[in-house]
Structures are given as C-alpha cells and as structure tokens.
C-alpha cells in the first residue's frame, strides 16, 4: 500500500477499479495500444499513475478519477421550483433527492413550469464550470409549441432571432412532428439566458405550451421517469470533465 501511495498505482489496477475490465483484460488493452495517459499511448505493463490527477483514456474515452463527490441527474417535474428551499412552501428539488448531509448545487436552472434534466453535485468547481457560458456546454430541449409551424418559421429559428437582450442562434433545430394545433421541435443551444427558449418561440409567434430539457452535453434523460434521480455514468462524467476542462 505504501508503495502505491508513494509511486502511484499500476495502470491495470486503476482500469480494473474503474470497472473497465479485469486486470488481465486491462493488460491486453495496454498491449494493444488502446490506453493513453496524459495524451501518450502506454504499451508497457506496470506503468504507475495517479488516478486523481492523470488523464487516462481507453479508446479515446476519458476515465474519470475515483469519485470523491456526488454527481446526480434529476428529471425535474413541472411545478417544482429549482431551489433547495422555498419560503412559499412550493415543491423544490430537495423533495426528490436522496437523503444526504452533503450540500448539493444544481447546475442548469429550469423555470417552475419547465421539466426535465438537472445535474446536482457537491463538487463546486465542476458545477461552476458546467454552468459557465465560456465552456459552451450544449443543452437540448423538446418544445411543444402552439400552432402549426411552417418550414419558413423553422428556418427563421435556425438562423437565429433577436431578443430584447440580444441575438440568439441555436446550434440545431429539428422538427419532431406537426399536429392540428401544435408543433413538436427539438432545439439544441448553449445559451444560458433566462427563459431563452420560451422567448425565442414567442418571437416567432408560436408560444411554448410545454418545455422539457432532455440533454446537457453528453447526458440524456433516457428512461428516467419524472421525479427520479440517478448517478452520472462513468462515460457521462468522463465526457463532461473533458468539456469543462477538468
């Protein structure tokens, strides 16, 4: 144990502890040149690393360090306030979280009537970077808009609209479906301004009836039910650490 602490931990042990493969299978991955440490391919067995600080990748995918923090995904229901406490007695995020003594930060605020994906963590540096606009982490929303949007209006959204606080241009706009009185659209953008999606659709004359955030960077809600939480997967956390340059 002292040897591990002073000189680092054998790479195959780190990979096995991370759940990548057994130690023997990890040795094969190293032999095949599929493992990188700090940007360099490692092929020798017995290489020692510091899993807390070294950037380790397998087939290009980042392997996050051993978890010292909580990283949770919540599917926030409509009508829930994006705070931990509410003086008015409304439902808050805290009502849906596992009991913990840790103080959790929510990343990516949603207004009360918007549902969907929120990340919660007690890793303050990670939360700050994930929310900071300079890292341009994309967010995906599914919008149910009033009325039938024609292709010209969709193109207008795609090219960007000017709001009272400046222009906004989505990264991607995709039509999901049209019905007699509504249109479903997927919108991806890295904007963080208040109610920006709702204001975009107001600007083109199709107010939002229902709004759900379905993705932040590599994270997707998937089958997570409204009001449920789950841990970030190893793959999601590794990709997010890359995005926010940690």
KOLDO-965891 format. One record per residue: residue in one letter; y, x, z negated of N, C-alpha, C in turn. Coordinates in steps of 0.001 Angstrom, whole numbers, m for minus. Layout:
# KOLDO-965891
['A'; [Y; X; Z]; [Y; X; Z]; [Y; X; Z]] ...
//
This chain:
# KOLDO-965891
['X'; [m1203; 833; 0]; [0; 0; 0]; [1252; 868; 0]] ['X'; [1259; 1914; m829]; [2418; 2796; m875]; [2645; 3450; 474]] ['X'; [1536; 3777; 1175]; [1644; 4400; 2485]; [2321; 3458; 3463]] ['X'; [1921; 2166; 3412]; [2558; 1174; 4275]; [4053; 1085; 4004]] ['X'; [4429; 1103; 2717]; [5820; 905; 2349]; [6681; 2083; 2778]] ['X'; [6149; 3309; 2697]; [6966; 4481; 2988]; [7001; 4809; 4470]] ['X'; [5934; 4526; 5174]; [5858; 4925; 6578]; [5801; 3751; 7541]] ['X'; [5889; 2554; 7047]; [5763; 1398; 7912]; [4342; 854; 7906]] ['X'; [4139; m183; 8662]; [2853; m868; 8715]; [2275; m708; 10118]] ['X'; [971; m528; 10194]; [332; m375; 11503]; [610; m1598; 12373]] ['X'; [934; m1329; 13636]; [1349; m2388; 14560]; [296; m3479; 14692]] ['X'; [m988; m3092; 14777]; [m2027; m4103; 14948]; [m2137; m5011; 13722]] ['X'; [m1816; m4458; 12534]; [m1819; m5266; 11315]; [m670; m6271; 11343]] ['X'; [494; m5842; 11840]; [1644; m6738; 11949]; [1330; m7884; 12907]] ['X'; [717; m7564; 14055]; [378; m8595; 15033]; [m643; m9572; 14462]] ['X'; [m1615; m9038; 13740]; [m2631; m9917; 13147]; [m2011; m10809; 12077]] ['X'; [m1115; m10252; 11261]; [m460; m11040; 10210]; [414; m12139; 10795]] ['X'; [971; m11890; 11992]; [1820; m12883; 12647]; [1010; m13965; 13354]] ['X'; [m323; m13809; 13348]; [m1162; m14810; 13978]; [m1306; m14640; 15474]] ['X'; [m946; m13465; 15996]; [m1050; m13233; 17438]; [m2504; m13093; 17858]] ['X'; [m3250; m12322; 17124]; [m4660; m12074; 17444]; [m5277; m11330; 16264]] ['X'; [m6597; m11192; 16275]; [m7249; m10366; 15258]; [m6811; m8918; 15439]] ['X'; [m7100; m8095; 14434]; [m6704; m6686; 14563]; [m7359; m6042; 15783]] ['X'; [m8646; m6348; 15990]; [m9335; m5748; 17139]; [m8715; m6232; 18445]] ['X'; [m8444; m7523; 18535]; [m7831; m8057; 19745]; [m6412; m7516; 19925]] ['X'; [m5718; m7284; 18815]; [m4379; m6700; 18889]; [m4444; m5275; 19439]] ['X'; [m5491; m4531; 19059]; [m5668; m3179; 19609]; [m5860; m3227; 21119]] ['X'; [m6549; m4241; 21593]; [m6742; m4390; 23040]; [m5412; m4690; 23723]] ['X'; [m4597; m5548; 23112]; [m3265; m5845; 23662]; [m2436; m4567; 23781]] ['X'; [m2536; m3711; 22769]; [m1802; m2444; 22791]; [m2348; m1545; 23901]] ['X'; [m3669; m1447; 23995]; [m4283; m633; 25059]; [m3839; m1085; 26445]] ['X'; [m3661; m2384; 26607]; [m3297; m2941; 27914]; [m1800; m2858; 28215]] ['X'; [m1030; m2274; 27284]; [403; m2107; 27522]; [1202; m3390; 27440]] ['X'; [704; m4347; 26663]; [1361; m5663; 26588]; [2263; m5806; 25364]] ['X'; [2377; m4710; 24585]; [3172; m4762; 23351]; [4339; m3788; 23464]] ['X'; [5541; m4268; 23076]; [6738; m3431; 23062]; [7304; m3373; 21652]] ['X'; [7857; m2234; 21320]; [8599; m2079; 20070]; [9967; m1516; 20423]] ['X'; [10996; m2259; 20102]; [12380; m1861; 20387]; [12582; m1474; 21856]] ['X'; [11987; m2293; 22728]; [12198; m2110; 24164]; [11290; m1100; 24830]] ['X'; [10388; m453; 24074]; [9488; 544; 24661]; [8037; 79; 24533]] ['X'; [7300; 202; 25624]; [5886; m170; 25609]; [5124; 805; 24725]] ['X'; [4269; 252; 23869]; [3450; 1068; 22963]; [2002; 999; 23431]] ['X'; [1389; 2149; 23641]; [m19; 2166; 24047]; [m892; 2946; 23074]] ['X'; [m265; 3694; 22150]; [m1075; 4447; 21206]; [m1422; 3579; 20003]] ['X'; [m2652; 3724; 19531]; [m3091; 2982; 18353]; [m2532; 3641; 17087]] ['X'; [m2327; 2819; 16062]; [m1891; 3360; 14787]; [m385; 3507; 14658]] ['X'; [362; 3098; 15683]; [1834; 3163; 15590]; [2290; 2351; 14378]] ['X'; [3155; 2940; 13578]; [3670; 2249; 12395]; [5057; 1686; 12693]] ['X'; [5301; 490; 12201]; [6562; m196; 12467]; [7077; m845; 11184]] ['X'; [8342; m1214; 11222]; [8936; m2007; 10149]; [9136; m3424; 10693]] ['X'; [8296; m4378; 10317]; [8386; m5717; 10889]; [9680; m6447; 10539]] ['X'; [10397; m5966; 9517]; [11663; m6597; 9132]; [12793; m6233; 10094]] ['X'; [12746; m5027; 10646]; [13878; m4541; 11445]; [13527; m4207; 12893]] ['X'; [12275; m3856; 13184]; [11899; m3524; 14553]; [11729; m4793; 15386]] ['X'; [12146; m4725; 16644]; [11971; m5835; 17566]; [10631; m5657; 18284]] ['X'; [9705; m6542; 17987]; [8339; m6438; 18512]; [8109; m7592; 19487]] ['X'; [7536; m7274; 20641]; [7263; m8299; 21657]; [5831; m8163; 22157]] ['X'; [5238; m9297; 22471]; [3941; m9334; 23136]; [4108; m10145; 24413]] ['X'; [3798; m9529; 25545]; [4002; m10178; 26854]; [5438; m10677; 26992]] ['X'; [6379; m9927; 26430]; [7795; m10253; 26550]; [8329; m11217; 25519]] ['X'; [7443; m11861; 24749]; [7877; m12852; 23761]; [8145; m12177; 22421]] ['X'; [9286; m12469; 21828]; [9690; m11871; 20552]; [8801; m12371; 19418]] ['X'; [8342; m11459; 18599]; [7589; m11805; 17392]; [8554; m11718; 16221]] ['X'; [8904; m12845; 15590]; [9881; m12797; 14501]; [9337; m12059; 13292]] ['X'; [10215; m11547; 12439]; [9764; m10869; 11219]; [9118; m11860; 10267]] ['X'; [8405; m11361; 9262]; [7828; m12273; 8265]; [8916; m13158; 7666]] ['X'; [8608; m14415; 7484]; [9641; m15373; 7084]; [10044; m15181; 5625]] ['X'; [11346; m15017; 5448]; [11927; m14971; 4106]; [12801; m16207; 3881]] ['X'; [12914; m17036; 4926]; [13781; m18201; 4871]; [13045; m19422; 5406]] ['X'; [13634; m20594; 5186]; [13129; m21840; 5758]; [13840; m22106; 7081]] ['X'; [13076; m22553; 8081]; [13638; m22942; 9369]; [12971; m24263; 9753]] ['X'; [13719; m25342; 9659]; [13157; m26672; 9858]; [13825; m27392; 11021]] ['X'; [13071; m28300; 11635]; [13596; m29228; 12638]; [13482; m30631; 12061]] ['X'; [14566; m31396; 12152]; [14563; m32797; 11729]; [14918; m33669; 12918]] ['X'; [14201; m34759; 13090]; [14584; m35789; 14059]; [15427; m36810; 13300]] ['X'; [16741; m36633; 13360]; [17651; m37485; 12580]; [17684; m38909; 13133]] ['X'; [17463; m39901; 12283]; [17563; m41290; 12745]; [19023; m41714; 12941]] ['X'; [19223; m42762; 13707]; [20561; m43360; 13831]; [20995; m43890; 12464]] ['X'; [22298; m43850; 12210]; [22832; m44378; 10969]; [22811; m43409; 9810]] ['X'; [22318; m42196; 10047]; [22246; m41175; 8988]; [23410; m40204; 9151]] ['X'; [24088; m39915; 8050]; [25238; m39016; 8070]; [24753; m37561; 8055]] ['X'; [25366; m36722; 8882]; [24957; m35311; 8981]; [25553; m34471; 7858]] ['X'; [25252; m34862; 6630]; [25660; m34112; 5446]; [24507; m34174; 4457]] ['X'; [24614; m33415; 3375]; [23606; m33452; 2330]; [23942; m34468; 1244]] ['X'; [25229; m34834; 1168]; [25668; m35838; 197]; [26695; m36736; 868]] ['X'; [26792; m37970; 391]; [27801; m38871; 932]; [28394; m39708; m200]] ['X'; [29706; m39597; m417]; [30326; m40342; m1512]; [30257; m41856; m1339]] ['X'; [30020; m42295; m86]; [29936; m43730; 178]; [28512; m44272; 5]] ['X'; [27601; m43384; m322]; [26234; m43832; m580]; [25396; m44085; 650]] ['X'; [25834; m43586; 1796]; [25041; m43754; 3022]; [23877; m42757; 3047]] ['X'; [22892; m43059; 3887]; [21763; m42146; 4017]; [22241; m40812; 4592]] ['X'; [21678; m39720; 4078]; [22046; m38384; 4529]; [20804; m37607; 4951]] ['X'; [21017; m36407; 5472]; [19908; m35546; 5874]; [18973; m35260; 4709]] ['X'; [19551; m35143; 3508]; [18752; m34808; 2326]; [17663; m35842; 2055]] ['X'; [17865; m37082; 2495]; [16869; m38128; 2267]; [15587; m37901; 3064]] ['X'; [15636; m37001; 4048]; [14489; m36799; 4936]; [13879; m35407; 4820]] ['X'; [14366; m34614; 3882]; [13910; m33228; 3780]; [12905; m33053; 2664]] ['X'; [12005; m32083; 2812]; [11069; m31787; 1719]; [11833; m31299; 497]] ['X'; [11278; m31570; m681]; [11944; m31139; m1914]; [11946; m29609; m1997]] ['X'; [13110; m29049; m2167]; [13228; m27600; m2285]; [14464; m27275; m3115]] ['X'; [14397; m26163; m3833]; [15559; m25720; m4599]; [16538; m24949; m3718]] ['X'; [16099; m24632; m2498]; [16939; m23854; m1600]; [18074; m24715; m1053]] ['X'; [19258; m24107; m904]; [20366; m24786; m263]; [20197; m24644; 1248]] ['X'; [20140; m25755; 1941]; [19927; m25736; 3383]; [21229; m26018; 4129]] ['X'; [21432; m25265; 5211]; [22557; m25507; 6108]; [22037; m26273; 7321]] ['X'; [22782; m27281; 7764]; [22381; m27941; 9010]; [23167; m27317; 10154]] ['X'; [22474; m27117; 11273]; [23066; m26470; 12433]; [23153; m27510; 13547]] ['X'; [24342; m27740; 14048]; [24478; m28706; 15118]; [24660; m30110; 14577]] ['X'; [25840; m30401; 14138]; [26166; m31699; 13564]; [26011; m32799; 14609]] ['X'; [25521; m33955; 14196]; [25449; m35142; 15039]; [26234; m36256; 14367]] ['X'; [26989; m37041; 15159]; [27701; m38149; 14539]; [26695; m39190; 14048]] ['X'; [27161; m40098; 13220]; [26266; m41005; 12500]; [25378; m41813; 13433]] ['X'; [25923; m42275; 14552]; [25157; m43130; 15465]; [24331; m42355; 16481]] ['X'; [24414; m41030; 16462]; [23597; m40215; 17361]; [22347; m39768; 16619]] ['X'; [21210; m39873; 17297]; [19937; m39477; 16702]; [19455; m38177; 17322]] ['X'; [18383; m37635; 16763]; [17747; m36500; 17414]; [17743; m35222; 16615]] ['X'; [17656; m34135; 17332]; [17284; m32830; 16787]; [18410; m32164; 16005]] ['X'; [18096; m31806; 14779]; [18965; m30966; 13951]; [18109; m29850; 13357]] ['X'; [18635; m28622; 13359]; [17969; m27482; 12731]; [18563; m27293; 11342]] ['X'; [17706; m27067; 10364]; [18146; m26804; 8986]; [17521; m25509; 8503]] ['X'; [18314; m24708; 7801]; [17828; m23417; 7347]; [18610; m22967; 6123]] ['X'; [18023; m22055; 5362]; [18752; m21401; 4283]; [19149; m19975; 4676]] ['X'; [19019; m19646; 5948]; [19426; m18364; 6499]; [20853; m18520; 7032]] ['X'; [21836; m18146; 6215]; [23229; m18389; 6559]; [23692; m17681; 7809]] ['X'; [23281; m16425; 8010]; [23686; m15659; 9189]; [23128; m16302; 10453]] ['X'; [21855; m16688; 10400]; [21216; m17354; 11531]; [21934; m18671; 11848]] ['X'; [22246; m19463; 10814]; [22919; m20756; 11014]; [24287; m20560; 11648]] ['X'; [25026; m19567; 11163]; [26364; m19312; 11704]; [26295; m18944; 13176]] ['X'; [25377; m18062; 13513]; [25289; m17629; 14913]; [24804; m18744; 15827]] ['X'; [23842; m19518; 15359]; [23297; m20591; 16185]; [24373; m21629; 16502]] ['X'; [25298; m21838; 15569]; [26354; m22831; 15771]; [27562; m22264; 16511]] ['X'; [27694; m20934; 16555]; [28912; m20331; 17101]; [28950; m20450; 18624]] ['X'; [30069; m20919; 19194]; [30134; m21123; 20654]; [29974; m19852; 21473]] ['X'; [30263; m18672; 20885]; [30181; m17437; 21665]; [28750; m17128; 22105]] ['X'; [27742; m17679; 21416]; [26355; m17411; 21797]; [25844; m18423; 22827]] ['X'; [26632; m19464; 23075]; [26370; m20420; 24160]; [24924; m20924; 24151]] ['X'; [24467; m21360; 22994]; [23119; m21930; 22903]; [23135; m23327; 23539]] ['X'; [22346; m23562; 24586]; [22393; m24863; 25259]; [21769; m25975; 24418]] ['X'; [22342; m27168; 24553]; [21838; m28352; 23861]; [21601; m29436; 24894]] ['X'; [20479; m30139; 24753]; [20105; m31176; 25713]; [20125; m32544; 25045]] ['X'; [20693; m33520; 25751]; [20814; m34881; 25245]; [20239; m35858; 26258]] ['X'; [19681; m36949; 25754]; [19324; m38081; 26598]; [20328; m39185; 26298]] ['X'; [20994; m39653; 27357]; [22079; m40616; 27234]; [21653; m41940; 27855]] ['X'; [21804; m43017; 27106]; [21703; m44350; 27685]; [23131; m44857; 27840]] ['X'; [23597; m44944; 29083]; [24975; m45310; 29368]; [25052; m46738; 29888]] ['X'; [26152; m47403; 29593]; [26354; m48779; 30052]; [26606; m48812; 31555]] ['X'; [25999; m49783; 32233]; [26226; m49960; 33660]; [25366; m49058; 34520]] ['X'; [25401; m49318; 35805]; [24621; m48537; 36768]; [25514; m47449; 37355]] ['X'; [25181; m46211; 37073]; [25961; m45077; 37571]; [25509; m44717; 38975]] ['X'; [26456; m44651; 39911]; [26096; m44259; 41277]; [26059; m42732; 41373]] ['X'; [25574; m42250; 42510]; [25420; m40805; 42683]; [26758; m40069; 42654]] ['X'; [27805; m40740; 43126]; [29130; m40113; 43115]; [29577; m39833; 41679]] ['X'; [29325; m40792; 40782]; [29707; m40609; 39382]; [28877; m39503; 38735]] ['X'; [27589; m39447; 39063]; [26744; m38375; 38543]; [27244; m37007; 39008]] ['X'; [27655; m36927; 40266]; [28193; m35671; 40802]; [29486; m35293; 40084]] ['X'; [30289; m36316; 39782]; [31540; m36056; 39055]; [31250; m35462; 37677]] ['X'; [30252; m36023; 36998]; [29848; m35469; 35709]; [29379; m34028; 35863]] ['X'; [28585; m33792; 36897]; [28009; m32477; 37132]; [29098; m31428; 37363]] ['X'; [30131; m31813; 38093]; [31219; m30873; 38406]; [32137; m30651; 37215]] ['X'; [32090; m31581; 36260]; [32912; m31446; 35060]; [34060; m32430; 35040]] ['X'; [34462; m32812; 33837]; [35587; m33724; 33662]; [36578; m33098; 32690]] ['X'; [37816; m33571; 32790]; [38856; m33071; 31892]; [39102; m34084; 30791]] ['X'; [38966; m33637; 29551]; [39210; m34477; 28389]; [40575; m34124; 27791]] ['X'; [40976; m34853; 26764]; [42298; m34609; 26173]; [42412; m33223; 25561]] ['X'; [41277; m32616; 25186]; [41321; m31274; 24613]; [40803; m30208; 25586]] ['X'; [40800; m30538; 26886]; [40447; m29538; 27886]; [39240; m29937; 28723]] ['X'; [38950; m29160; 29756]; [37836; m29475; 30647]; [36480; m29203; 30005]] ['X'; [35468; m29923; 30473]; [34093; m29677; 30036]; [33185; m29787; 31249]] ['X'; [32336; m28777; 31440]; [31408; m28767; 32568]; [29992; m28585; 32047]] ['X'; [29127; m29586; 32224]; [27744; m29456; 31756]; [26993; m28364; 32513]] ['X'; [25972; m27828; 31873]; [25088; m26882; 32555]; [24182; m27616; 33539]] ['X'; [23798; m28848; 33167]; [22872; m29607; 34007]; [23019; m31099; 33725]] ['X'; [22992; m31896; 34774]; [22982; m33358; 34666]; [21821; m33866; 35523]] ['X'; [20941; m34670; 34931]; [19774; m35149; 35670]; [19583; m36641; 35422]] ['X'; [19498; m37400; 36516]; [19228; m38836; 36410]; [17781; m39057; 35975]] ['X'; [17603; m39885; 34945]; [16256; m40242; 34499]; [15832; m41577; 35092]] ['X'; [16698; m42594; 34961]; [16365; m43914; 35511]; [17613; m44774; 35583]] ['X'; [17536; m45792; 36427]; [18569; m46816; 36509]; [17922; m48176; 36303]] ['X'; [18629; m49068; 35602]; [18175; m50450; 35428]; [19355; m51363; 35770]] ['X'; [19180; m52645; 35539]; [20197; m53611; 35947]; [21526; m53404; 35234]] ['X'; [21476; m52970; 33985]; [22706; m52880; 33205]; [22875; m51550; 32481]] ['X'; [22040; m50553; 32807]; [22151; m49275; 32107]; [21584; m48146; 32959]] ['X'; [21978; m46924; 32588]; [21511; m45720; 33274]; [21095; m44698; 32222]] ['X'; [19947; m44080; 32437]; [19477; m43019; 31537]; [19701; m41673; 32217]] ['X'; [20363; m40774; 31506]; [20727; m39470; 32060]; [20413; m38381; 31040]] ['X'; [19895; m37245; 31525]; [19726; m36056; 30686]; [20891; m35113; 30959]] ['X'; [21517; m34632; 29894]; [22676; m33733; 30014]; [22425; m32502; 29156]] ['X'; [22601; m31330; 29745]; [22499; m30070; 29007]; [23845; m29368; 29060]] ['X'; [24342; m28944; 27913]; [25611; m28218; 27845]; [25628; m27349; 26600]] ['X'; [26524; m26385; 26588]; [26617; m25524; 25404]; [27922; m25770; 24657]] ['X'; [28564; m26884; 24949]; [29780; m27288; 24240]; [29448; m27715; 22817]] ['X'; [30394; m27505; 21905]; [30190; m27946; 20539]; [31316; m28841; 20043]] ['X'; [32172; m29280; 20972]; [33310; m30098; 20547]; [32859; m31465; 20035]] ['X'; [33672; m32051; 19187]; [33351; m33317; 18542]; [33151; m34434; 19563]] ['X'; [31997; m35093; 19488]; [31671; m36270; 20314]; [31866; m36003; 21808]] ['X'; [31606; m34773; 22229]; [31946; m34384; 23606]; [31138; m35173; 24633]] ['X'; [29855; m35456; 24363]; [29037; m36199; 25332]; [29554; m37633; 25473]] ['X'; [29836; m38258; 24372]; [30361; m39635; 24418]; [31687; m39678; 25173]] ['X'; [32538; m38700; 24928]; [33841; m38693; 25590]; [33719; m38423; 27083]] ['X'; [32745; m37600; 27489]; [32503; m37361; 28914]; [32149; m38660; 29633]] ['X'; [31261; m39423; 29028]; [30815; m40659; 29674]; [31910; m41731; 29630]] ['X'; [32713; m41742; 28583]; [33882; m42632; 28568]; [34813; m42298; 29730]] ['X'; [34978; m40996; 30003]; [35909; m40545; 31036]; [35499; m40995; 32433]] ['X'; [34203; m41214; 32655]; [33750; m41671; 33985]; [33446; m43165; 33993]] ['X'; [33838; m43873; 32919]; [33735; m45326; 32915]; [32376; m45896; 32571]] ['X'; [31526; m45108; 31931]; [30201; m45587; 31525]; [29958; m45210; 30064]] ['X'; [30475; m45999; 29121]; [30338; m45657; 27697]; [28878; m45510; 27282]] ['X'; [28658; m44664; 26293]; [27315; m44416; 25769]; [26882; m45557; 24859]] ['X'; [25717; m46141; 25167]; [25122; m47149; 24293]; [24205; m46511; 23249]] ['X'; [23522; m45450; 23663]; [22599; m44769; 22756]; [22526; m43305; 23157]] ['X'; [22485; m42427; 22144]; [22523; m40995; 22411]; [21540; m40272; 21502]] ['X'; [20750; m39394; 22101]; [19766; m38617; 21334]; [19791; m37168; 21794]] ['X'; [19852; m36242; 20843]; [19714; m34828; 21195]; [18229; m34475; 21168]] ['X'; [17749; m33959; 22273]; [16313; m33681; 22408]; [15990; m32192; 22426]] ['X'; [17003; m31334; 22536]; [16716; m29904; 22581]; [17891; m29060; 22139]] ['X'; [17595; m27944; 21488]; [18567; m26893; 21187]; [17908; m25588; 21596]] ['X'; [18458; m24920; 22608]; [17827; m23708; 23110]; [16380; m23992; 23486]] ['X'; [15423; m23215; 22950]; [14017; m23416; 23282]; [13338; m24525; 22479]] ['X'; [14044; m25123; 21512]; [13431; m26121; 20633]; [13461; m27486; 21304]] ['X'; [12352; m28196; 21242]; [12264; m29558; 21757]; [11713; m30464; 20660]] ['X'; [12198; m31721; 20666]; [11690; m32679; 19693]; [10212; m32958; 19900]] ['X'; [9799; m33053; 21156]; [8395; m33352; 21443]; [7993; m34674; 20828]] ['X'; [6900; m34671; 20088]; [6374; m35898; 19480]; [6853; m36125; 18048]] ['X'; [7847; m35364; 17617]; [8346; m35523; 16245]; [9006; m36898; 16103]] ['X'; [8489; m37680; 15176]; [8995; m39042; 15006]; [10329; m39057; 14272]] ['X'; [11056; m40147; 14461]; [12339; m40320; 13790]; [12169; m40208; 12274]] ['X'; [12984; m39348; 11651]; [12920; m39154; 10205]; [11946; m38091; 9754]] ['X'; [11159; m37522; 10690]; [10178; m36490; 10319]; [10762; m35092; 10491]] ['X'; [10191; m34137; 9748]; [10573; m32734; 9868]; [9340; m31899; 10199]] ['X'; [9595; m30697; 10707]; [8534; m29705; 10924]; [9164; m28328; 10856]] ['X'; [8326; m27308; 10680]; [8798; m25929; 10731]; [9016; m25507; 12175]] ['X'; [9967; m24625; 12388]; [10074; m23988; 13694]; [8793; m23211; 13972]] ['X'; [8329; m23237; 15209]; [7162; m22433; 15564]; [7567; m20965; 15683]] ['X'; [6573; m20098; 15676]; [6835; m18669; 15850]; [7552; m18415; 17171]] ['X'; [7111; m19107; 18238]; [7709; m18913; 19555]; [9164; m19374; 19576]] ['X'; [9430; m20514; 18950]; [10806; m21028; 18913]; [11727; m20096; 18144]] ['X'; [11273; m19646; 16974]; [12101; m18771; 16158]; [12348; m17450; 16857]] ['X'; [11321; m16888; 17473]; [11492; m15628; 18198]; [12511; m15750; 19319]] ['X'; [12419; m16845; 20084]; [13363; m17059; 21202]; [14775; m17275; 20696]] ['X'; [14921; m17992; 19564]; [16260; m18213; 19011]; [16868; m16910; 18476]] ['X'; [16047; m16070; 17853]; [16552; m14782; 17372]; [17098; m13954; 18530]] ['X'; [16437; m14021; 19683]; [16945; m13356; 20865]; [18268; m13956; 21319]] ['X'; [18331; m15290; 21352]; [19537; m15982; 21828]; [20762; m15625; 20989]] ['X'; [20566; m15549; 19673]; [21716; m15270; 18796]; [21811; m13793; 18416]] ['X'; [20988; m12972; 19071]; [21069; m11514; 18963]; [20884; m11008; 17538]] ['X'; [19852; m11522; 16878]; [19497; m11038; 15541]; [18213; m10210; 15614]] 
//
